[in-house]
Amino acid sequence: MQHVWIVLGVLFVFLNIAAGLIWVERRLLALWQDRLGPNRAGPLGLFIVLADTLKLFFKEDWIPPFADKWVFILAPTVVVASVLMGLAIIPFAPGIVVADLNVGLMFFLAMSSLGVYSIVLGGWASNNKYSLLGALRGASQMIAYEVFMGLSLMGVVMLSRSFNLTEIVAAQEKIWYVFLQPVGFIIFFIAGLAETHRLPFDIPEAESELIAGFHAEYSGMKFGMFFIGEYLGISLISAMTVTLFFGGWLGPAFLPPVVWFFLKTFLFIGLFILLRASLPRPRYDQLMAYGWKLLLPLVLANLLITGAVALWLKS
Amino acid sequence: MFTDTVLLSATTPFSYFPIVLQLCAALGFVGLTMFATHFLGPKRKTSDKLVTFESGIEQKGNARQPVAIKYFLTAILFVLFDVEVIFFYPYAVNFRELGWDGFLAMLLFVAFFLGGFFYILKKGALKWED
């Protein structure tokens, strides 16, 4: 029974964070770009979240007749479901975790790679040239950065000797892994940006060239699912960054562990938004060259140096 | 060598049960929301919805045409490299027990890995303009 409550709690908390991020992102972007942002509906414009949600609920559920109907419905399902599944292995506090798997990290990587399907299926089912181009770009971007993401986490596994996230957090009692694995952290975060296709790496949707890329034909709640999926993805990558590199729930005792966890997570969500506010989008070939020619050798060197130093310290 | 008690402690089939619950909750949420909005919204079937909008380029031909081979090449590269990455995982957990011998073996593996990588680079698989 306890499992059911945790599952429902995680669902409730993260869906609310995702909805709240609609407002947070627009206000923060406005702050950093010297604008006002939404400030009309309710106190500080907070009711915009409610208005947006209601609008999405009461929009017409329209599927273009030229689209492939069932694949068109499947794509937004996959995007939200895969991210929610990824949240299952994150320990929010001692004992508060949906599934404390011994292969937790592998499970996270598996779920994050499932996200590729939503883009490819969505873009293909739309039967639109812009969508298909966005889908292809998204697919090769996400699978390429998948490799670097997997490799950047190996340093953490080498230090903690475990794939279990609870053990990884417990192993950071003395020192956070961001100090021992700075290169791993930076590459993980960059790969996380590319995986969630957020700006500056939002090449699959690039409004100025592809209109909206893979979800150009989507409207109503199906578009809403891509929208929620993006915010959930940001929350997931931020939560994983905190768990793996910033000591998860660990922190001085005057605040409960859950509060520490979410404080740190919100810091990284803020960083995601700051990057959107400040960086231009690279060209597609630049993104690929950056990944394969810079990140791959760097992450391999990080892996070998970590191994050599750890063995040298031991002997 | 592979009997790390900490690692094996949580392995029972039951520890995967919450994953099933999470899957039900996730699919339930998505399914219910999309099902509900299907009936909540209005339904007006007009041909105007098929008219070009936004950037206003006339529709031309089928969208599903052959595309640049480069995207496919990236996918193949992913399959190759991700399989090689999988070999790093067991090493990362056990590298302390394997010691310097294991490290040398890993260096050899990385050398092969990079050899393949440079071959691909020289072949121009990652060159996007031609």
Interface residues (C-beta under 8 A of the other chain):
Chain A: H3 V4 I6 V7 L8 V10 L11 L15 L56 F57 F58 K59 E60 D61 W62 P64 P65 I73 P76 T77 V80 A81 L84 M85 L87 A88 V98 A99 D100 L101 N102 M106 F107 W124 S126 N127 N128 K129 S131 L132 L133 L136 R137 A139 S140 I143 A144 E146 V147 G150 L151 M154 V157 M158 R161 S162 F163 N164 E167 I211 G220 M221 K222 G224 M225 Y284 D285 M288 A289 W292 K293 L296 P297 L300 L303 L304 G307 A308 A310 L311 K314 S315
Chain B: D4 V6 L7 L8 S9 A10 T11 S15 Y16 F17 P18 I19 L21 Q22 L23 A25 A26 L27 F29 V30 G31 T33 M34 A36 T37 H38 L40 G41 P42 K43 R44 K49 L50 E54 S55 N62 A63 R64 Q65 V67 K70 Y71 T74 A75 L77 F78 F81 D82 V85 F88 Y89 A92 V93 F95 R96 G99 W100 F103 M106 L107 V110 F113 L114 F117 L121 L126 W128 E129
